[in-house]
């Protein structure tokens, strides 16, 4: 690698670190405010501001060329006062310690909002699965489980899929854990294939949860979902399922995007065609000549905007230009705290990430319950249970927002943090 390339790489890595750090500190500041509003002392914030445990591991993997490469991985366990910790494992070149910590805190909030008997956890490995063979990915997945096996387990900390990890990777991880423990342990991990104890509806659960939030938010703004114009940023797992659900519900999906650009058409896009053309990394716009940028897409005309790609997309720079009446955050951290204030002042109804994207962990919880009892539910049962939890969470947060006269994000954090704060207090930790 040339010196210039190496410097660029280091520069972009430190940018990622900085971005993750600012996301983490802004999340912490909202947690602090939420605890203050609920009347907790600063000691409670000191306990909850960082994960209780943060494990860094180095994983040797024999690559296909015969050489051994060392990968760095993390597992953060934010707070286990309520129950075992729970959260995905991300395989990505930009994974870093601050991001994993922030995501574990987010998971605690999501579990609190959905009233699940868990605290938050998160894991990640610095790697680029797009440039690895099947065999290398399997050896890395198994190596990660061996490295963290002391601190995880069905009643300790339960991993799941996240960015660039899937049901196959969960299957390898479950198999490795079961070998180490010498008994079959489907409850060790969620997001597994159906034949290994996975749950119906897990793959599309996040998008289903987001759809329910969109329906509820539309009611608050007197919008009918049928005929509403929707823009979705990101066409990966969350964005693609979502586009299908909304299209089938009669909404007009006028814009979608991926990392390379965006498509926008006032008359509505042909979602079934785009879905048939997207690749497994959620890329589709490369096939078209008439694309616009992601920046332009976010401020295009629509009724409902769903950021479903990456963080820091709606900021002070563009919050005044957002045309949507409803913004539903499927991605983690797409709107900055300053932009949240601007949107709220402009009477845009914002459904925050910790509520909107909690459908994934909720169905993961259903999977774990089914594994523990050895009795499996139909997709209809899963959908019904998910709908009840999402609507209850949504209503609770709207009520808290009105009662305390706070924006939806602060209200969601107040709901999300309350259970673990109470559990920590009862346990005598504070
Ligand atoms: P994914 O990797 O499947 O898809 C990501 C999409 O975003 C792709 O279309 C990609 O091209 C696009 N993208 C990447 N970089 C971009 C950029 N710079 N600008 C615009 N688009 C870009 O990921 P996913 O699973 O769909 O997750 C999307 C977001 O939702 C993430 O923030 C994730 O943390 C959050 N989320 C996902 C789930 C889930 O179950 N999938 C659950 C909770 C939260």
Boltz pocket constraint, residues with backbone or C-beta under 6 A from the ligand:
constraints:
  - pocket:
      binder: B
      contacts: [[A, 161], [A, 162], [A, 163], [A, 164], [A, 202], [A, 203], [A, 206], [A, 233], [A, 234], [A, 235], [A, 236], [A, 237], [A, 238], [A, 239], [A, 257], [A, 258], [A, 259], [A, 260], [A, 280], [A, 281], [A, 282], [A, 283], [A, 294], [A, 308], [A, 309], [A, 310], [A, 311], [A, 330], [A, 331], [A, 332], [A, 357], [A, 360]]
      max_distance: 6.0
